[in-house]
C-alpha cells in the first residue's frame, strides 16, 4: 500500500465537492428514536447477578469440494508463445561466500552474473535470513485463539446482505512480508534501495517466504475466502528481460503457495507488480530525483520496460492462470510512474498483457489495473486528459489504433481508497501553477492543495498513525463517481487503518483495536449502501493488511489485522479481524 493521490481526471469533481455546504442551525435529530414525555419512576429492586457470557468462535472456511479452472494448464498455455523459455536455478546471496564460489564467469546468466547484481546493489547492514531458512510446516490454529472478542457498544445498524458473488478477503504484498530477498535466486529490486539506511529494510520482514503455509492456515481458520498476494518479478525472472532464464525455484514456490490457498478452501488473487521493479530499470537513474508525477521512480519509463513486463506477465499467466481467477497488473501505478513516459508505458504494457490473457489464452477470469490517469484510455477508449497532455513534460497523445487496442482492457476498476483528501486550487490558480513547473513549485503537476481539514478547521475524520482518516461517507461518494464515470465493476483492492501509536502499546491493547474496527465496519456499511441505495456494482473488498508488515522503512504504521512479534515471528489476531469477518458473515445472502 501507499498514500493515495487524487487523479487529474477526478480533480474537478473533488474541487467542486469541497465548496458545497448547507447552512443549518442546531443539532441533528436522534435516529431511530421517538420522543417520550413519560417521567422516570425511581424504585428499588432486589439485586442478583449471574456470570453468563456467551463464547463464540470463528468458523473456518470449508475444504474445497470441486476444482475450478479459469484458463489452460501450463502445458497448453506455452503452445501459444512465439518463443520458448529456459529455466535455471541460482544460489543465495551471501557476500563472503557467493562471489568466491562462482566459477561460471563466462555465462551471462550464471551464478557469477547473478551475484554481480547483488554486489552492484551495494546493500548495507544486509541480513540474509531471520529465524527460518526452509518452508515451515503449518500447525492447526488452537481454538483458544479463535474466540471472538467482546463486542463494542455501538455497531452498524444496516439491514443489507452482500451479493452472493461479492469478493471478500485480505491482502498483502511480497516485498512487505516475504523477506528472504537474496535467497533462492531472487535478484535486487527497487525496494532494497528505496529507503535510507537509517530505516528498517525489507531483508527479513515477516519471513512469509518460509511461513506462508502457516499464514494461509491462519486466514482460513478465520473464515477468509479470498487471499490477495503479489509475486516478485525479480524472483521469477532474476535477469528481468525477455529471453533470460526463468527461476524454477520461484515457479515451484508460487505453484505451492497457490495450491496451498486452494487446498485451504480459499481463492487466490495475484498482483504482478507492487512497486518492486527489478533494480536494473532504475540503477542508472537517480532514485531520489523528484519525479514529474507520482512519488518515486520505478523505472517504468525505461525503454526496455514494456517488452520486459509483458514477457513477465506471460510467464505468470502461462503457469498460474488455470487456478487464479483475478489478476492485477500494476498496483497503484501512478505513485511510481515518475513521468509521462512511465504512465504511457504502463498503459501499453497492461493492454498487451490483457490481450494475451483473454485473446490468446482464452482465460475466463478477470484482469485489471488500478486508478490513475490511466482510466480514460483503458476503460473508455478516450485520449489522455487534456490537462495531462498540456502539463506533463514530453506528453504525447495516443493514436486511434492505440486507443482501439487499449480500450476495454480491464474487467473491473481496482481502487485503494484508504482515505479522503480536501482538494482546492493552488493559490495562484491551476493554470498559473501548471505554467510554472519549477523545482520550487511543490504543487506541480497536480496544482491543487491537498489537505485533511475542512474549511472550518475540523479534521475530515478520526486520524490514524499516518495519512489515513476514517472517511466512510466520502468513500461512498467516490464509488458513485467511479461507477457512473467509468462504468465497470469496482474492486476495493486495499483499505485499512493504522491505529495511532499502536506499536507503542502492550500487546493486549494492540489487539483490542476498536478504532480499526470502526474504520472497517463503517466502510463496509457504506459499500452496502452504495450497492443497494446507489446502484453501484462493488464486486468486492480486500482488507489491508492481513498482518502488520514492513511499510517501506517503517514498522510503526501498523495496518495489520494481526500483530507480529518481531523476535519470534508469532502472529496474533486483532479484534478488528474478528469484527470484520463477523460483519461479512452475518450479512451473507439468504439461501432458499
Secondary structure, DSSP 8 states (H G I E B T S, - for coil): -------GGGHHHHHHHHT------S----TT------------------------B-------S-----S--HHHHGGG-SS---EE------HHHHHHH---TT-TTSHHHHHHHHHHH--SS----SS-SS--------GGGGB-----SS---------TT-EEEEE--HHHH---TTSTT---BTHHHHS-TTS--SSSTT-HHHHHHHHHHHHHHTT--EEEEE--HHHH-TT-STTS-EEHHHHHHHHHHHHHHHHTT-EEEEEEESS--BGGGTTTS-TTS--SBSS---STTSTTHHHHHHHHHHHHHHHHTTT--EEEEESSGGGG-BSHHHHHHHHHHHHHHHHIIIIIS---SEEE-BSSTTHIIIII-----HHHHHHSTT-----HHHHHHHTT--SSEEE------EEEE-TT-HHHHHT---TT-TTTTTTEEEESB-TTS-BSS-B-SSS-B--HHHHHHHHHHHHHHH-S-EEE-------TTGGGS-HHHHH--HHHHHHHHHHHHHHHHHHHHH---EEEEEEE-SS----SS-SSS---SEEE-TTT--EEE-HHHHHHHHHHHTT-----
